[in-house]
Amino acid sequence: MVDIIGKIGVIGAGSWGTALSNLLAEKGNDVIMYDLNKDLLLEIESDRENKRYLPGVSLSDNISTTSDVEKAAADKDVILFSVPAQHFRSALEAALPYVKPNQIIVNVAKGIEQKSLQTISQIASSVNDNLRYVVLSGPSHAEEVGLKMPTTVSVASTDEDAAYFVQDLFITDRFRVYTNRDVLGLELGGSLKNIIALGAGISDGMGFGDNTKAALMTRGIAEMIRLGVRMGADRETFSGLAGIGDLIVTCTSVHSRNRRCGIMIGEGMDPKDAVNQVGMVVEGMFSAEAAYDLAKQLDVEMPITEAIYKVIKGDMNAKTALSQLMARPKRHEHEPLDVL
């Protein structure tokens, strides 16, 4: 294990940004967290805890905060972006004037931009195609990372040296980091599993049991693979941490915002009210629409995704969606990807 000590800027002081900031700071790195919410930053500085988004985790003295994006981005070895996917483009554009060619950009957000239907790496390339971009993804709830529970994730980049650097930067005896070459696969796995987690929550809210959830997860990963392979991702990636691993944790955990939102929808709550009740970004609500549009555009069959999309848009109730899914024509389980 190689210890790398450097200067880290973190864009976004939510639960995940805070947990990773603390992990890096406790390794001896100089970490500065940026956020637009000045009141939140003042609370973090005074309490040495992010009580809004990561309560119960004491923050390292190596963490400082700022509402000035230049202070967070300029002269840093790594700039870590932990903002909702729908805001990544604007956050990157704000930081870009202070980004130097040798700096590494690490993204930990999971989602697909609705309007462009681009993944985060595609957004980054469209803004500046010379960035040293690395994605970090996997089954990793911020609450558990903050409490130092053993966790494993993957990092991927087209820049192999950047991927290895980030692996060494983040790895600890409780946070194991693997490398992967499939940037697109990691991003799609992290995005699409949120949709299936919404469905798992809806199933729970309707009072169904383990059989139903297992069916949703298993056939859900089949849909994720179909879309991913059609878009150019590696099939194997979806069998790993950013695919099945992240799907399991998001569909089953009490920490999962997507599952919690789904439970309320399954119990009969209006989807918009359910999102408001969760109180934080429910990325699956955005990813469902983007994935639905991508599936239509690329002619990929994704019946579970389509059903969840129609439920959260209010075009169909959950009971009808379930009935339609169960009544689909008979199929062989392992038919070729283009006809599944």
C-alpha positions in Angstrom: 0.0 0.0 0.0 1.4 3.3 -1.1 0.7 6.5 1.0 0.1 9.5 -1.2 0.0 12.9 0.6 -1.3 15.8 -1.4 -3.7 18.7 -1.7 -7.3 17.7 -2.4 -10.2 19.9 -3.4 -13.7 18.5 -2.9 -16.6 20.0 -4.8 -19.8 19.2 -2.9 -20.2 18.8 0.9 -23.0 16.3 0.9 -22.8 12.9 2.6 -20.5 11.2 0.1 -18.2 14.2 -0.4 -17.9 14.5 3.3 -17.2 10.8 3.9 -14.5 10.7 1.3 -13.0 14.1 2.4 -12.6 12.6 5.9 -11.1 9.4 4.6 -8.5 11.4 2.6 -7.9 13.8 5.5 -7.3 11.0 8.0 -4.6 9.7 5.6 -2.8 13.0 6.0 -4.0 14.8 2.9 -4.8 18.5 3.0 -8.5 18.6 2.1 -10.7 21.6 1.4 -14.4 21.2 0.8 -16.4 23.6 -1.4 -20.1 24.1 -1.4 -22.5 26.8 -2.4 -24.3 26.5 1.0 -22.4 28.9 3.2 -24.6 28.0 6.3 -23.7 24.3 5.9 -20.0 25.2 5.7 -20.2 27.3 8.8 -21.9 24.4 10.7 -19.2 22.0 9.5 -16.4 24.3 10.7 -18.0 25.0 14.1 -19.2 21.5 14.8 -16.4 19.5 13.1 -19.3 17.3 11.9 -21.7 17.4 8.9 -24.8 17.1 11.0 -27.1 17.6 8.0 -25.7 14.9 5.8 -23.3 12.7 7.7 -24.2 12.9 11.4 -22.2 11.0 14.0 -18.9 11.3 12.1 -16.2 13.5 13.6 -14.2 15.3 10.9 -10.4 15.5 10.7 -8.6 18.7 11.5 -7.1 18.4 8.0 -10.4 19.4 6.5 -11.2 23.1 5.8 -14.1 24.6 3.9 -14.7 27.3 1.4 -17.4 28.8 -0.7 -14.8 30.1 -3.2 -14.4 27.6 -6.1 -11.0 28.9 -6.9 -9.7 28.0 -3.5 -11.0 24.5 -3.9 -9.6 23.9 -7.4 -6.5 25.9 -7.8 -3.1 24.2 -7.3 -4.7 20.9 -6.1 -3.3 17.5 -6.9 -6.8 16.1 -7.2 -10.2 17.7 -7.5 -13.0 15.4 -6.4 -16.5 16.1 -7.7 -19.3 14.9 -5.5 -22.3 16.8 -6.8 -25.6 15.4 -8.3 -25.2 14.2 -11.9 -27.6 16.9 -13.1 -25.3 19.6 -11.7 -21.9 18.1 -12.7 -21.6 20.1 -15.9 -22.1 23.5 -14.2 -19.8 22.5 -11.3 -17.0 21.5 -13.7 -17.4 24.6 -15.8 -17.1 26.8 -12.7 -13.9 25.0 -11.6 -12.4 24.7 -15.1 -10.6 28.1 -15.2 -8.5 26.9 -12.3 -7.7 23.4 -13.5 -4.2 22.6 -14.7 -3.3 19.8 -17.2 -1.6 17.7 -14.6 -4.5 17.8 -12.1 -6.7 14.7 -11.8 -10.5 15.0 -11.8 -12.2 12.3 -9.8 -16.0 11.9 -10.1 -18.0 10.0 -7.5 -21.6 11.0 -8.7 -23.8 8.4 -10.3 -26.2 9.4 -13.0 -27.0 10.3 -16.6 -27.7 13.9 -17.6 -31.3 14.1 -18.7 -31.1 16.6 -21.6 -28.0 15.3 -23.3 -28.3 11.6 -22.2 -24.5 11.7 -21.5 -22.7 10.0 -18.7 -20.4 12.1 -16.5 -17.2 11.2 -18.4 -19.0 12.2 -21.6 -20.0 15.5 -20.1 -16.4 16.0 -18.9 -15.1 15.3 -22.4 -17.6 17.7 -24.0 -16.5 20.5 -21.6 -12.7 19.7 -22.0 -11.4 16.7 -23.8 -7.9 16.9 -22.1 -9.0 16.3 -18.5 -7.3 13.5 -16.5 -10.7 12.0 -15.6 -11.2 9.1 -13.1 -14.5 7.6 -12.0 -14.9 6.0 -8.6 -17.9 3.7 -8.1 -19.1 0.7 -6.2 -21.3 -0.5 -3.3 -20.4 2.3 -0.8 -22.9 4.1 1.4 -21.4 7.2 2.8 -22.8 6.4 6.3 -20.8 3.2 6.4 -17.6 4.6 4.9 -17.8 7.4 7.5 -18.0 4.8 10.3 -15.0 3.0 8.7 -16.9 -0.2 7.8 -15.0 -2.3 5.3 -15.9 -1.2 1.8 -14.7 -2.0 -1.7 -14.9 0.2 -4.9 -13.5 0.4 -8.4 -11.8 3.3 -10.2 -11.6 3.5 -14.0 -9.9 5.9 -16.4 -8.5 5.9 -19.9 -5.4 7.4 -18.2 -3.9 4.3 -16.5 -1.4 6.3 -14.4 -4.3 8.5 -13.1 -6.2 5.4 -12.1 -3.3 3.9 -10.2 -2.7 7.2 -8.5 -6.3 7.4 -7.4 -6.2 3.8 -6.2 -3.2 4.6 -4.0 -4.7 7.9 -2.8 -7.9 6.4 -1.5 -7.0 2.9 -0.4 -6.9 2.1 3.3 -7.2 -0.9 5.5 -11.0 -0.4 5.5 -11.4 1.0 2.0 -10.2 -1.3 -0.7 -9.9 0.1 -4.3 -9.7 -1.9 -7.5 -8.8 -0.6 -10.9 -10.8 -1.1 -14.1 -10.4 0.1 -17.7 -14.2 0.4 -18.4 -15.1 4.0 -17.6 -18.5 3.8 -19.4 -19.4 0.5 -17.7 -18.6 1.8 -14.2 -20.7 4.9 -14.9 -23.7 3.1 -16.3 -23.6 0.5 -13.5 -23.7 3.2 -10.9 -26.5 5.0 -12.7 -28.8 2.3 -13.8 -28.9 0.4 -10.5 -30.6 3.4 -9.0 -33.6 2.7 -11.2 -33.8 -0.9 -10.2 -33.5 0.2 -6.5 -36.6 2.4 -7.0 -38.4 -0.7 -8.2 -37.2 -2.8 -5.3 -38.5 -0.1 -3.0 -41.8 0.1 -4.8 -42.0 -3.7 -4.4 -41.3 -3.5 -0.6 -43.9 -0.7 -0.3 -46.5 -2.9 -1.9 -45.8 -5.6 0.7 -44.1 -8.1 -1.6 -41.2 -10.2 -0.4 -37.8 -11.5 -1.2 -38.9 -13.5 -4.3 -40.1 -10.3 -6.0 -37.0 -8.3 -5.1 -34.7 -11.1 -6.3 -36.6 -11.2 -9.6 -36.4 -7.4 -10.0 -32.6 -7.4 -9.3 -31.8 -10.4 -11.5 -33.8 -9.2 -14.5 -32.7 -5.7 -13.8 -29.0 -6.5 -14.2 -29.9 -8.2 -17.5 -31.4 -4.9 -18.6 -28.3 -3.0 -17.4 -26.1 -5.3 -19.4 -28.2 -5.0 -22.5 -28.0 -1.2 -22.6 -24.4 -1.1 -21.4 -23.1 -3.5 -24.1 -25.1 -1.6 -26.8 -23.4 1.6 -25.7 -20.0 0.0 -25.8 -19.4 -1.0 -22.2 -17.8 -4.4 -21.2 -20.3 -7.0 -20.1 -17.9 -8.2 -17.3 -18.1 -4.8 -15.6 -21.7 -5.5 -14.7 -20.7 -8.6 -12.8 -18.4 -6.6 -10.6 -18.5 -4.0 -7.8 -20.1 -1.2 -9.9 -22.7 -3.6 -11.3 -24.1 -6.4 -9.2 -22.3 -5.1 -6.1 -23.8 -1.7 -6.2 -27.2 -3.1 -7.3 -27.3 -5.4 -4.2 -26.5 -2.7 -1.7 -28.8 -0.1 -3.2 -31.8 -2.4 -3.5 -31.5 -3.8 0.0 -30.1 -1.2 2.3 -31.9 1.1 4.8 -29.4 3.8 3.7 -30.6 3.8 0.1 -32.4 7.0 -0.9 -33.7 5.4 -4.0 -35.1 2.4 -2.2 -36.7 4.6 0.5 -38.3 6.8 -2.2 -39.6 3.6 -3.9 -41.1 2.3 -0.7 -43.2 5.5 -0.3 -44.3 5.3 -3.9 -45.3 1.6 -3.4 -47.3 2.6 -0.4 -49.3 5.0 -2.5 -47.5 8.3 -2.1 -47.2 10.7 -5.1 -43.6 10.3 -6.5 -42.9 14.1 -6.1 -44.0 14.0 -2.5 -41.8 10.9 -1.9 -38.8 12.7 -3.3 -39.5 15.7 -1.0 -39.9 13.4 2.0 -36.5 11.8 1.3 -35.0 15.3 1.5 -32.0 14.6 -0.7 -31.4 14.0 -4.4 -33.0 10.7 -5.6 -30.8 10.1 -8.6 -32.9 7.2 -9.9 -35.8 9.5 -10.6 -33.6 11.3 -13.2 -31.8 8.2 -14.4 -35.1 6.4 -15.1 -36.1 9.1 -17.6 -32.6 9.2 -19.2 -32.4 5.4 -19.5 -35.9 5.2 -20.9 -35.0 7.7 -23.6 -31.7 5.9 -24.3 -33.4 2.6 -24.6 -35.9 4.0 -27.1 -33.1 5.7 -29.0 -30.9 2.6 -29.2 -33.7 0.1 -29.6 -32.9 -1.8 -26.4 -35.7 -3.6 -24.6 -35.8 -2.6 -20.9 -39.3 -3.5 -19.6 -38.5 -3.0 -15.9 -37.0 0.4 -16.5 -39.9 1.3 -18.7 -42.4 0.3 -16.1 -40.6 2.2 -13.3 -40.4 5.2 -15.5 -44.1 5.2 -16.2 -44.9 4.7 -12.5 -42.8 7.7 -11.3 -44.2 9.8 -14.1 -47.7 9.0 -13.0 -48.6 7.3 -16.3 -49.3 4.0 -14.7 -49.9 2.7 -11.1 -47.6 0.2 -9.6 -50.1 -2.7 -9.6 -50.8 -2.3 -13.3 -47.0 -2.1 -14.0 -46.4 -5.4 -12.1 -49.3 -7.1 -13.9 -47.9 -6.1 -17.3 -44.4 -7.3 -16.4 -45.6 -10.7 -15.2 -47.7 -11.1 -18.3 -44.9 -10.6 -20.8 -44.5 -13.2 -23.5 -42.5 -16.4 -22.6 -38.8 -16.2 -23.1 -35.6 -18.3 -22.7 -33.6 -16.9 -19.8 -30.4 -16.7 -21.8 -31.5 -15.5 -25.2 -29.1 -13.3 -27.1 -28.7 -9.7 -25.8 -30.4 -8.2 -28.8 -33.7 -10.0 -28.2 -33.8 -10.5 -24.4 
